[in-house]
Structure formats: structure tokens, C-alpha cells
């Protein structure tokens, strides 16, 4: 069963429909939020790292100050170079009795690897019962800073080895600072930043959705326009408001629609013209066949009329094929050819078309005589112009075949002394099946000049006519030296 026009858009939607999550708006918004989220996460991690590092640096400075205070106390306790009375244990007892730890600090001493005394204030957590920490501290040979975990949270400490002259006991002083409160402030700041970041992402999502909708609006119009277009109506265009990439895409799409519109219009006009032109000879042939007489002489005349009409249709078909070929993108078979040789070749061939005064009018250029073009098509265009001139010039009338190599293009012309062409007809005669009604008469199918125009345009050139009634006509082909061909690309001689 066939598909109706009303079903076509629905089928198009089915073919090109997509899940909402695959929408370009959702993808744009999603990628934007991922970027914002990664940025906020990176900033949050960096801030947490920096604040923690600064906290550790501050606590380490305080611990270093406490270590310096202990060393000063130990030096005063020794009094001189002799051994300190009571050894390591007495030194620890004196220091702990005279020291008041700051809030969040605790002091612990070790003698020979075992906990000895600790500061009198009850700590936030008992670190002397942490066997791993005690073994770690007992093994130090120089002041060592570190961190550990406790039931009260994070702890930053310094372990200082202590030795007293005359005492073989080996002591270690541990000054520990509980940093959980400061870290809680940092964590609270990070949480606040995370909440603010989530709020910023939500706001970004709302604003981004609006922006994404505005950005893809031309694409949605393009999609709807493409779905609504069919051969009978391609007049819709996409409004272009911006000059960004999407605006350029919309403009390119509109240009494509213009070309399609021209192609469909040309196609309809072509079919109408062909139908109109073929209707007459077909009607003549059918009518002659239906009334075919029995008398030999009359039958012979009828067959001659039918044969002539069939030959005319045959010529028309060949010209239509030639016109279609000349409009194809791969029509050109370019080669480097001599301009003077091309003119002479056309002159020799044109002289055999009819009894006219054929004249050669070539302006030689000693510096440039090469053109990269299709020899066969250019010859055919010039012969077509010569044939057109011969048809509209009286016997023994003058026809010039000429050309010249200019600075940036080659000009090839055919000039005659015929009746000329009215100004109103000078552009129309290059259309298919068009003829100059009065001054040039009505001969042929009206495809010759259309073929010449197609050949000129295939070479990225143009065809112009200079004429006036009673003053003859000059048809000029202007072909640039640089010719773009699918199989040759741009060339310069």
C-alpha cells in the first residue's frame, strides 16, 4: 500500500524521534553541569587540602615552640655541665609539675619505651593507652612530627627524645594537640561550600536550560521545516537572527532550500516545456497516420511529413540529452588546449554549415594561448552559435568566428549580420524552448542557446549577446582561466 502525505510526517517523527534524555538541550545542559560540578568539586577539595595544611602548619609551630620551651627548661634544670639530679624521671616530673598545657593539649612521657607520667589535666582522650603510638614514639632518635587518630578525633603530636647525662634511662616527651575542633570548623566550612555549590548548580541548571532552549531553537525550527517540506511546497525558510554557527547552519539550510526550489521549479518547467513541444509533432504524426491515403503520391507526401516530424523529435531528444549532460557536475573533461587552434577548428567546421561569408577574427596574444577547459563542449557551443548565426543570416551574409585571450579570461564570439534581436528577447532566448518571436524568426526547438549557456556555466563562465534590430548579433562566451572540475580541480595555465 502507498503512503499518503499525511502519514509522511508521522513516519518522519518515528524515524527521527528520540528519547527525551537524548535531546541536545539535555546533553548541553548535562555537560555544562558536569563541568560546573567538576569545577566546584576541585575547588572544594583544594580548599579542604589548603585549610588542613595551614592547620597542621600552625599546630606544628605551636608544638615547635613547646619543644623549645622544654629544652630551655631542661637546660636550666641541669644548671651546669654535671649530671642532672634524679636523671630523666626527675626532669619529666619537674617539667610536668610546672607546665600547664594549653586547651586541647596533653603531655606524655616515656622512659625506656614505657609510659611514665602524663600531664595532670584530663585529656580529651587517653593517648598513653595507644600501644601503636607509644611504640612509634619510643623509636624516634630525633624530634618527629606526626598525626594520629583517637577517640576524640584527629591528633597532631611531636615526639622528642630526652637523655640526661649520668642517667642511662632513655626518655621521650610527647606533646600532643587535639585538632578535631579546628578540623570540625574546616569540615563545617566545606559542607557550607558544598551546599552553596549545589545551590549554584541548581541555579545554573535553570539558567542553562533557558539558554540551551534559546540556542537550539533554530535547530528545532530547522527540524520542523525539514519535516514539513515536500516537493509541492518548499517555500518555508528558517529565520536567521544571529551570525553564530547555528545561524550559519540555518543560512546554509535556507540556501539548500533555495537550490532545491530552483531545481523543482526547473524540473516542473522542463516537463511542461517538453510536454508542450512534443505534443505538436506527436499530434501531427497521429493525425497523418489516421488519414493515411491510398494513393501512392499522397501517401509519399504523408510519409515525408511524418518522417520530418520524427526527425524533429529525434533532434529535440538529442538536444535535451545534451542539455542535461551539460548541467551535470561531472560534465567537464578539461584539458590544456590552444586557444588559436580551437578557433581555427571551429572556423573550419562552421564553414561547412551553410553558404555564408565565413570570416576569421582572432586576436592573438603572444603571452598566453592556453586554456584548461573541455575542448569538445566548447567546440559544440561555438558550432551551435555558428549554426544559429547561419539560420538567421541571408545567403552570402557575413559571419565572424573569433576570440582573444584576455588577462583573466578567454572570450570566444560569433558575430553575424542578421536581423538582430530585440532587447526584450536578449535574456529570454537562453531559456529552454525560447525563441525570438519577430526579428530572428522561429526555427529549431529553442534548445541550442540553452545548451550554450549550460556549457558556459559548466566552465564557470557566461554567455552574453550584443544586438539590436537590423544590426546583427554578437554572441560572446567568456571563460575564466581557472576552471573547477570534479576530476581536475582548479588549474591555471
N, C-alpha and C positions, 0 to 999 in steps of 0.2 A: 504494500500500500504506500502511496505517496505521502509526503509530509507537507502539511499546509503551512502558510506563512505565520499563522498564529501560534503554531506549535514550535516554530524555529527558535524564538527567543527563549522558550522554556527549556528546549533541549540545550541551548547555549548555556543557560544557567546551570543545567545539570552537568554539562561537561566542564565548565569553568568554575562551578561553585566550590566553596572551600569551607573548612571548619572555621568558626569564629576565632579560635586561637591562632590560626594561620594568617589572619588579617595582617596587612602590612602596618596598620596602625598599632596593633598589639605587639608586633615584632619590634617596631621602632621604639614604642614605649618600654617594652621589656628590656631592650638593650640599653636604653638610657638609664633605666632604674638599676640595672646590673652595674653600669659604670658608676652611678652615684653611690650605690651600696658599697662597691669595692673601694671607692674613694673615702667614704665615711669610715669603713672598717679599717682601712690603712691608717687614717688619721687617729682613730681610737686606739689601735694597737701601738702606734708610735707615741701617742701621748701617755699611755699606760707605762710603756717602757721608759720614757724620759722621766716621768714623775717618780717611778720606782728607783731609777738610777740616782736621781737627785736626793731621794730619801736616804738611800744607802750611803751616799757621799756625806750627807750631813751627820748621820749617825756615826759613820767612821771617824769624822773629825772630832765628834764628842768623845768617842772611845779613845782616840789618839791623845786627846787632852787628859783623859783619866789615866792613861798609861804613863804620860809624862808626870802627872801628879804623884803616882805611885813610886816612880823611880826617884823623884825628889824626896819623898818620904823615906824610902829605903836608904838613900844616901845620908840623910840626916840621922836616921836611926843607927847607922854604922858608926858615925861620929869620927872615925879615923880610918887608918889602914888595917887595924886589927879586926879580929872576927867579931861579928855582932853577937851580943849576949843572947842566948836562947836559940840561936840559929833561925832556920826558916820558919818553924812553927811560931816562935815568939814574934817574928816580924809580921806574919799574917794576922796574929791575934791583935797586935798593936794597931795595925792598919785598919782592920775591920772595926775595932772599938772606936777609932777616931774618925771614921768615914761615914757619912750619911749619903747613901745612894740617891740619885735623882729619881723622880717619879718614873716608873717603868723600867728601872734598872735593878739588877741584883748582882752581888759579888759572890764568887765561889772560889775556894782554894783547894788545891790538890797537893798532897805530899806523897811522893813515891807512887804516883798513879792512883791513889785512893782519895776520895773526898775527905777533906779535913774540917774546914769551917766554912760557913756562908754568912752573909750579912744578916743582921737581926730582923730587919723588916721582912714580913711575909711576902714572898714574890707572887707574881700572878700565876706562876707555875713552877713546880719543883724540877729544876733542870739537873740537880745533882743526882737524881734517880735515873737519868737518861744514860745508860751504860755506854751506848754508842758515842754519845757526845763526850763523855768522860774519857773514853779510850782515845778518841780523836784529839782531845786537848792534851792528854798526858804525853802524846807522841811528838809534840812540837819542840823544835830546837831554837826557834826564833819567834817573835811576835807574829801571830797568824790571825787574819780576819776571816770570818765566815758567817754563814746563815744556817738556821735550823728551824724545825717546826716543833711546837709544843702544844699542850692542851689550851694555852692562852693565845695561840696563833703564831705568827712569824717572830723570829728572834734573830737579832744581829749581835754578834759577840766578837771579842778578841781574846785570844789565849796568849799569856806572856810567861815564858819560863823564868823561874826565880832560883837563884843559887846564892847561898851565903857562905862567905869564907869561914873555914873551920867546921862546916857542917856538911856531911856527906849526903844529907837528905836532898832530894830534888823536888822543888815545888813548882806549881803552875798557878797563876792567878787568872781567873776567868771573869771578865767584865761583860755582862750580857745586857742587852737593851731590847725590851719587848716593843716591836714596831707595829703590832697588829692594829692599834688605834689609828696610827698615821696611815697605814695601808687601808683601813676601813674608809678613811676620808677620801683616799685616792679612788677606791672602788666606787664610792658614792658619786664622786665626780664623773667617773667613767660611765656609770649607769645613767646619770643625768644626760651625759652627752649622747648615749645610745638612744634614750627616749627622744631627745631633740632631733637626732638623726632620723629616727623612724618618722617623726612628725614632718621633717623636711622631705623625706622620701614620699610620704603621702601627699604633701603639697606639690611636690614635683610630678607625682603621678597625675594629679588633677590638671595642673597647668600643661604637662606634657601631652595629656590626652587631647586637650583643646588645640595645642599647636600641631600635634600629629594629624588631627582631623582636618585642620586647615591646609596642612602640607599635602595630604593625599586627596583632597577634594578634587583637584584637576584630574587625578588618576581615576577617580570614581566616575567623573563626567566622561572621561575617555572610554572607560569600560562600558558605561551605559550607551554612549554614542556608537561604539563598535557593535554592541548587541542590536541596536535599533536600525543599523544600516542594512539595506539590501539593494539590489540592482535598480529597482524602480525609484528609490529615493535615497540619495546620498548627499543631500543638501545640508544636513546638520553639521555644525562646526563647534569646536571647543573654544570658549572664550579664554584668551590669554591675557592675564593681568600682570604677571611678573616675568622677569627675564632670567630667572634661575634655571636649573637643569630641568625641572618639571615643566616650566613654561616653554623651554626649548623643545621638550618632548611633545607637548601639546601643539606647538607650532609645526613641528615635523609631521605629526599626525594629520594636522589640517592640510599641509602640503600634499601628503599622500592622498587625502580625500579629494583634493583639487585634481590631482593627476588621474585618480580613478573616475572622477566625474567627467573629466575631459575624455578619458578613454571610453566610458559608457556612452557619452554623447556622440563621440565619433563613430562608435560601433553602430548606434541606432541610425545615425545619419547615413553611414555607409550602407547598411542594409536597406534603408529606404531608397537611397540613390540607385543601388544595384537593382532592386526590385522594379524601380521606375524605368531604368534604362533597358532592362531585359524584357520588360513587358511588351514594348513595341515590336521588336523583332520576333518575339515568340508569337504575338498576335498575328503578325503578317504571315509567318510560316504556317500557322494553323489555318488561317483563312485561305491561303493559297492551296494548301493540301485538301481542304474541304471542297474547294471549287475547281479541282484539277480537271482541265478539259480533255476531251478525247482527241482533238485534232493535234497532229504532230507539231505544227508550228506554234500553236498556242501553248501546248504542253511544254515545248522547249523554252518559251519565254517565262512560263511559270517556274520551271526548274531553275532557270537563271536567277530569278528573283529570290527563290528560296535559298539557292547556293550563296548569293551575295549576302543575305541576312545571316546565314550560318557563319560565313567568314567574318562578318562584323562581330557576331557574338564571340567567335574564337579569338579575334584580336582583343576584344574587351576583356575576356578571361585572362589572356596573357598579360595585358596591361595591369589588371587587378593583382595578379600574382607578383608582377614586378614591383608594384607599389607596396604590397605587403612585405616583400623581401627587403626593399629599401628602408622600411621603418623598423626592421628587426635590429636589436642591439649588436648582433654579430654580423651585420650585413657587410661591413668593410673587410676587404682583403688588401691592406695597404702595402705598398712597396715604394722604393725610391724610383721616381720616373723623371724623365727630362721634359720640361715644360714645352720647349720648342718642338721636340719630336711628337708630343701629344697634339699640339696644334696642327702640325703638318699631317698627322694621321687623320685627324678629324676633317681637315680640309679635303684630303683625297677621297675619303668615304662620302662626304657630303656632296662633292661634285657629281657623284653618280646618282643622286636622288632625283634630280629634275634638270631640265634645260634652263639654267639660270646663269647669270654672270657671277660666278663664284670668285671672290677676292680674298687674298690672304693679308691679314692686318696684324702682324705680330711685332711687338716692341721688345727687342732683345735686351736682356740685362746681362752684361759680361760677368758680373759678380755673383749672380745667383740664377741657376737654371734647373734646380732640383726641388721636387715636391714629394712628400711622403703621403701618398693617397692611393685610392683604388682606381687603377687605370681603366678597368672595364666599366665601372659605374660612371666615371667622369666622361669617358668616351660616349657612353649611351646617353648621358644627359646632354652633351653637346650635339650629338646626332639628332636627338629629339627636338632641340631648339632649331637646328638646321631644317628638319622636316617641317616644323611649324612655320618657319620663315618661308620655305618653298611653297607651302599650301596657301599662304596669304600674299604671295608676290606674283605679279604677272610674268608671263613668259619673257625671258631675256632681262628680267629685272635684276638688280644688283643685291648680292648678299655677301656680307663680310664675315669671315671666320677669324677671330683674333684673340689676343691675350697679352698679358705682360706680368712680370714678376716684380711686385712692389716690395716695400720694406718689411712688412709683416704678413702679407698675404698675396695670393695669386688671383688675378682677375682674368676670367675667360668669358668672351662675349660672342654673340651672334647678332648682327645688325642687318636689317632689311629695309627696302624702300616700299613696303606695302602700305595699306590704307591706314595703319596706325591703330591705336587703342584708346578709347575714351578713358578719362581719368577715373570715372566711377567704376570702370571694369578692371583697372590695373591690379587691384589686390584680389578681386574675386576670381580671376582667371586661373589662379594657382590652386583653387579648391577642386575637389573631385567632381567630375561631370559638369564643370562650369565652362561656359563659352562666352566670348564677347558677342553680344547679340547683333550689333549693327556693323560696325566698321570692319571686323575681322571675319564675319560670316559664321556659318555653322558647319564645321567639318569635324569628323572624328568623334570619339566617345567623350572627350573632355577630360582625359586622364593624363595626357602627355606632360603638361606643365606641373600637375600634381606630383608626377614621378620625379621631374627635375627638382622640384622643391624638396622632396623627401631625400634625394641623393645629396643635395647641398647641405641639408640639416644633418645627415649622417656623417658628413665631414666637418660638422660644427661650423658650417658656413651659411651663406644666404644667397637667394636669387632675387634680383631686382630688375624692374623694367622701366625704361625711359622712353616714353612715346607720347604722341599727340595725334589726333585725327588728321590724316593727309600727310604726315611727316615720317612715316615708317615707325619701326620699333627696334629698340636695342635691349636684349636680354643679357644680363651680366651675372656670372657665377663668381662669388667671392669666397675663396677657400683659404683659411689660415694655414701657416706653415706647420703649426703644431696640431696634430690630429690625434685624438684619443680613440683608440680602437681596442677592443677586448683582447685581441691577440697580438697587439703591437705596443700598446701603451703610448705615452707621449714621445714624439720624435721630433728632432729638429735636423734639417739637412746641414 
